[in-house]
Amino acid sequence: MTSNLTQHLKIVVIDDHALILRGVVSAIKGYFPRVDVHCATDATTGFALVQQKQPDLVLLDLSLPESLGTTVLPRHGLQLLKDLMKEYPELNITVQSSNIKALMRLIPEIDNHQGGFTIADKLLPVETLLKRMEWAVQGINYTQDLQRDLEIKPEWLEVLELAFEAGLQDKAIAEKMHKSERMIRHYWSKIRDVLGVYPEAKDNVRSLTYIQAKKVGLVD
């Protein structure tokens, strides 16, 4: 199977798994008739490579180190993706990841992005990935695998991040966000309602909130 695209493509692939990287690059070169592939294994290098090469398509994983030797986390890939969409609003992008649900945190940015944007779980066959990359180059959007029935506001995401990734309690969260503690409690109430987390006699509501937020991809 080969692509019907005839133009010479430049593709940047950003993934920290060496074996996956080699396999994907080999598949890309076998699928697209004329293609140059450039690779990066961390978010910082990946962004710099996109700046340098100005590619027709970026293929990236979400679980990345921020820089070489640092911890691999989905939030680094999400921040890279957010930065790329802001800097290059017409860039064609395919996200291939085992953490596709984490893209929920960027739904407004994805919906506003003007370039092609497709997603592919890493469990899908490589043929499916290649086809979705081709769609992205053609300016097509494919995000059907994203759960869109949760209305999550940016300030709620910030509360979740500060609580479960930075480890802050409500008073510190309020200071960080320049809000009152009462407002932070209001945010928690809204978050738990959206996630379907309600207090029971013996349950730790904070722990239940984390479990559910992680399950739907709102926190790492």
N, C-alpha and C positions, 0 to 999 in steps of 0.2 A: 504494500500500500504506500503510495506516495501522494504528496499534496498536489493540487491543481495550480497552486500559486507559482508564478514564473519569475517574479521579481527577486533580485538579490536581497536577502534579509540579513539584518544584524540582530542577534538575540543575546541578551544577557541572562544567564542562569545563576541564581543565588540560592545555595543549599550547602549546609555544613557537613552532609554525609558523603564521603568520598565515593563509596560504591554506587550510591544512587546518582550522584553527579555524573560519574563516568557512564552509567547505563543510559541516563536521560540524554546526555550529549550525543552518544552514539545513535540513539533512536532519532534524535532531531536531525542529525546529518544524513540519516538514511531516508528520512521522510520529506524534507524540504530540498528541492533540486539544487538551489543555490543559497548557501547560508554560511555565515561566519558566527561562531559561538564563542562567547567570552564568559568566564566563570568567576564567581566570588564565593567565599565561604563564611562571610560575616556581614552584618548590616552596614557598618561604616564603609568597608571596602566596596560593597555592592552599590551603595549610593554614589561613591566616587567613580565607579566604573560606568554607571549610567550617564553621569555627567560627561565623562570622557568619550564614550562610544556613541551616545545619542541613538540608541537601538530602535528597531521597529517593534520589538516586543521584549518585555521582561517577564521571565518565569521565576517565581520565588516561593520558597517555603516560608512558613510563619515562625517555626521554631528555629531561631538563629541566635548565635552569640552577638552581642552588640559590637564587639571587636574580637580579634583573635585571642583565644585563651580565656575568655569570659564565659559566664554561665549561659547556657542555651535556654531561652524562654520565648514563648509565643509573643509576649509584649514587645520584644525587640523587632520581630518581623512586622508586627502591626504598626509600630512607630515608623519603620522603614517604608511600609506601604503608604501610610498617611503622608509622609514627607514627599514620596514620589508623586502621589496624586496632586499634592499642593503645588509642587515645583513644575510638574509636567502634566497639565490637565488633559492633554490629548494623547498621552502615552498609552500604548496597548499593553495590557497586563494579564497574565494568567497566574493564579495562585494555586499551587499544588501542595497540599498539606494534610497531615493527619489531624489537624486542629481547625478544620474549616469552620466549626461553630464559633470560633473566636472572632470571625469576621463580623458577627453581630454588633460588635463594638464600633464598627466603622460604616454601618449601613447608610447614614446620611452622606458621608463622603463618597461611598461607592455609587450611590444613586445619582450624585451630582457629577461624577467623573465623565468626561467627554470622549475618552478613548475606549477601545474595545476592552471588555473586562469579563473574564471567564474564570471559573473555579473547577478544581478537580481533586477529589480525595485521593490520597496516595494508594488506596486499596484498589482503585479503578485500573483497568488494563491500560498499558502504555498507549495503545491505539486510541483510546478515548481521550487521554491527555493530549496527544498530538492533534487530534481533530479540534479540541477546544482551544489549543494554541492557534490553530489556523483561523478559527472563528474570531479570536481576539485581534489578529492581524487584519482581518476584514472589517473590524469595527463593531463586531457583534458582542452583545452582552448575554452572559449565561450565569445566573445566580439562583437558579431554582432550588438548589440544595440548601439555601439559607433559610432558617426559621425567621419569619417576619411578623409573627403575631404577638410579639412582645414589644410594647412601647417603652423604651428605655431612654430617659433623658440624660444629657451629658453630665449634669451635676450628680445624678445617681451613680453613674459609672465612676465618677471621681470619688464618691464616698466608698464604694466597693474597693477601689484600688487602694485608697488610703487605709482602709480597715484591714484588708486581707493580704495586701502585698507590702505595704509599709508598716503594718502592725499597730496602727494608731487607735486610740480610744476616742470616744465621741468629743470630749473636750479638745483634744489635740486636733481632731478633724475639723472642728468648728474654727479653731484658730487658723489652721492652714487654709481653709476655704473662705475665711473672713465672713463667717456666718455665725448665728447664735446656735447654742446647743439645742434649743427648741426646734430650730429649722432642721438641724441634722436628724433629730428624732422624727421629724415629719418626713424627711427623705427616706429614712429606714422603713417607716410605715408604708410608704408608696412602693418601695422596692419589694418588700415582703408581700404586699398585695399582688403585684405583678407576677412574682415568682410562685405565688400560692403557698406561702409559708405563714402559718398562724400559730400562736403560742398554745402549747398544751402544758398540763400541770408539771410534768417532769422533764420536759424538753429544754435543751439549750438552744434558744431561738437564733442566736448568733451563729452557732455551728450549723444549724439547719439551713440558714440563709447562705452560708458559704458553700455547703454541699450542693444546694440547688443552683446557685449562681455559677459554680464550676461546671455543673452538669450541662447547662445551656450555653456555656462558653463565654460568660461575662468576666470571669477571673481565671488566672492561670492555675 
